[in-house]
Amino acid sequence: MSTTVHDQRQRAALLQKPEYRLTDEQKQQLADMKEERELARVSPWTRRPYGDRTDQELNRLIATGPIEARREDKAAAAAEETERARLEQLGRGFRLTELRATA
């Protein structure tokens, strides 16, 4: 197999091409930036902000969000009403105990 002058020049150019390597200072800066990001719990820009959910799943969650919120509001209101009723019962129980103690 014969090599042409063009092939020889390409090989020579590749051998002369400088390799870019990070200096120790640059490596340290990268390590420091990575550590700062981890400490601050900042996700890299290449990750999705809402985890691994697909666009379709996110759209469904957005659409059903108000319905779920109303359901949760109703449950919270019922819990508050139950709490008020029980506190009232406790209050009446303490008053009866006080009345019996004074009689």
C-alpha positions as CSV (number, residue, x, y, z in Angstrom):
1,M,0.0,0.0,0.0
2,S,1.6,3.3,-1.0
3,T,1.2,6.5,0.8
4,T,0.7,9.7,-1.0
5,V,2.2,13.0,-0.2
6,H,-1.2,14.2,1.0
7,D,-1.4,11.3,3.5
8,Q,2.1,12.0,4.7
9,R,1.3,15.7,5.2
10,Q,-1.9,14.8,7.1
11,R,-0.1,12.5,9.5
12,A,2.6,15.1,10.0
13,A,-0.1,17.7,10.8
14,L,-1.8,15.4,13.3
15,L,1.5,14.8,15.0
16,Q,2.2,18.5,15.2
17,K,-1.3,19.4,16.4
18,P,-1.1,20.5,20.0
19,E,-3.1,18.6,22.5
20,Y,-5.2,20.7,24.8
21,R,-5.0,19.6,28.4
22,L,-6.3,21.2,31.5
23,T,-3.7,22.7,33.8
24,D,-3.7,21.7,37.4
25,E,-5.2,25.0,38.3
26,Q,-8.0,24.5,35.8
27,K,-8.6,21.0,37.2
28,Q,-8.8,22.4,40.7
29,Q,-11.2,25.1,39.6
30,L,-13.5,22.5,38.1
31,A,-13.4,20.3,41.2
32,D,-14.2,23.4,43.4
33,M,-17.1,24.3,41.2
34,K,-18.5,20.8,41.3
35,E,-18.2,20.7,45.1
36,E,-19.9,24.1,45.4
37,R,-22.8,22.9,43.2
38,E,-23.2,19.7,45.2
39,L,-23.1,21.6,48.5
40,A,-25.7,24.1,47.2
41,R,-27.7,21.2,45.8
42,V,-27.9,22.8,42.4
43,S,-28.7,20.4,39.6
44,P,-26.7,20.6,36.4
45,W,-28.5,22.3,33.5
46,T,-28.7,19.0,31.6
47,R,-31.2,17.5,34.2
48,R,-34.9,18.1,34.0
49,P,-36.2,20.3,36.8
50,Y,-39.2,18.0,37.5
51,G,-37.3,14.8,37.6
52,D,-37.8,12.1,35.1
53,R,-41.4,12.7,34.3
54,T,-42.3,12.9,30.6
55,D,-44.0,16.0,29.1
56,Q,-47.2,14.0,28.9
57,E,-47.1,13.2,32.6
58,L,-46.4,16.8,33.5
59,N,-49.3,18.0,31.3
60,R,-51.6,15.5,33.1
61,L,-50.4,16.7,36.5
62,I,-51.0,20.3,35.5
63,A,-54.5,19.5,34.2
64,T,-55.5,17.6,37.3
65,G,-53.9,19.9,39.8
66,P,-56.9,22.1,40.5
67,I,-59.1,19.1,41.0
68,E,-56.7,17.6,43.5
69,A,-56.4,20.9,45.2
70,R,-60.2,21.2,45.7
71,R,-60.3,17.6,47.0
72,E,-57.5,18.4,49.5
73,D,-59.2,21.6,50.6
74,K,-62.5,19.7,51.3
75,A,-60.6,17.1,53.3
76,A,-58.8,19.9,55.3
77,A,-62.1,21.7,56.0
78,A,-63.6,18.4,57.3
79,A,-60.6,17.8,59.5
80,E,-60.9,21.3,60.9
81,E,-64.6,20.8,61.6
82,T,-63.8,17.5,63.4
83,E,-61.1,19.3,65.4
84,R,-63.5,22.1,66.5
85,A,-66.2,19.5,67.5
86,R,-63.7,17.5,69.6
87,L,-62.3,20.6,71.3
88,E,-65.9,21.7,72.1
89,Q,-66.6,18.2,73.6
90,L,-63.4,18.4,75.6
91,G,-64.4,21.9,76.8
92,R,-67.8,20.6,78.0
93,G,-66.1,17.7,79.7
94,F,-63.9,19.9,81.7
95,R,-66.8,22.1,82.7
96,L,-68.7,19.1,83.9
97,T,-65.7,17.9,85.9
98,E,-65.4,21.4,87.5
99,L,-69.1,21.5,88.3
100,R,-68.9,18.1,90.0
101,A,-65.9,19.1,92.0
102,T,-67.5,22.2,93.4
103,A,-70.8,20.5,94.3
